[in-house]
Amino acid sequence: MASKKPARAHALATLLLHAGAEAHAAGDPVVTPLVQSVNYVQDPGSDDLMYTRYGNTPNAMRVQKRIAALEGAEEALVLSSGMGATACGLLALLRPGDHLLASQFLYGGTHRLLTEEFPQMGIDVTLVEPFEPRAWRRRLRRETRAIFIESPVNPTCRVLDMRGVSLLTKELGIALVVDSTFASPVNFRPLEHGADVVIHSATKYLNGHHDVLGGVVCGTAPYIDEVRQKEIVWGQTPDPFACWLLERGLKTLDVRVKRQNESAQVIAEWLEGRKEVRRCHYPGLPSHSDHAIAVDQLDGFGGMLSFELAGGARAADRFAKRLKMVRYAASLGGVDSLVSEPRFSSHARLTSDERARIGIPDGFIRFSVGLEDVNDIIADLEQALR
Ligand SMILES: Cc1ncc(COP(=O)(O)O)c(C=O)c1O
């Protein structure tokens, strides 16, 4: 796949280790020290207050600078979860009476936030089928302040074309907000494609070790300052140890994601040839409906894939029980291979028919490819499918 390299001082693999770090001197620790303090001594009367909930403590500042460099953003803010990032990121843009357009293909928690919580705050949300021609323009209102998309989509791995929607948001002067959790900055950097705000669940690829809950919002400095005000009053700031673990996890993001891209491609091709599998969804497969967009837009097709078992829910029950090495667990994007079923997790609040309508029929398995040897992963899948 052709690399679309941005104009940056250093390559991403280098930024992951060094961006935001000060010049070093003899005696400095190579690893950023963990400063597990909530508060800091101040000069009486000064306003340089450092307090963990303000997001301005040493471990938070270090990892925020690093993530901003990865996304090519002026600033980044680390929050205590991906949901905290989405909530504070959008509340910094929207006021009562405003209207938000959002893709209908969203992580279940985000769907709930937009359709159940925001209306109670006087923020109207319209969900849009983003693959319909002129979908966004047709649903615009005078009060529309932002467009929110998730790409690639959890759990169907659909890839949204950024071109049309970013031209529209630029024309109208409204914000384009992208949840880029599935891609990570290794595979996709939305700001290079016309987005104004990037959101991540850092719980997933950015940390990558299944041991930190976190979220990130990236954008301009004045906007991030607004998000910080939301973070402070809604109490969405992470603990210093979470920031420290996130910084540690980030160091290997490039090697992890590239390996996961490679393994996912091999596994997807293998799954596509199995009679037990009705359909495999992976943007790297030519059969995927958004393959052309993915080739054009992404630097890698990702470590997430999903597949539909021909035997439906009962086949999924059997498959899940038989897995030996790959584990059945929520979340994604880490070093261990994990499977889950949206019918019991992210989309449990929808009926079976509602899920089928958005492309998640019963028997649908989401697979987060880990760092195990790809042949061992396939061997486990094979014995569970047989
Ligand atoms: C695409 C996407 N966005 C946001 C979130 C929410 O992240 P968190 O669980 O860190 O709050 C998730 C969680 O699975 C997700 O998959």
The ligand as an ORCA input file, in Angstrom:
! r2SCAN-3c Opt
* xyz 0 1
  C     -14.738      3.615     18.381
  C     -14.850      3.810     19.861
  N     -14.959      5.049     20.353
  C     -15.061      5.283     21.680
  C     -15.067      4.243     22.576
  C     -15.203      4.528     24.064
  O     -13.969      4.337     24.676
  P     -13.772      4.026     26.250
  O     -14.261      2.632     26.475
  O     -12.306      4.215     26.450
  O     -14.594      5.013     27.005
  C     -14.955      2.934     22.121
  C     -14.971      1.807     23.056
  O     -15.016      0.650     22.683
  C     -14.840      2.706     20.721
  O     -14.713      1.472     20.223
*
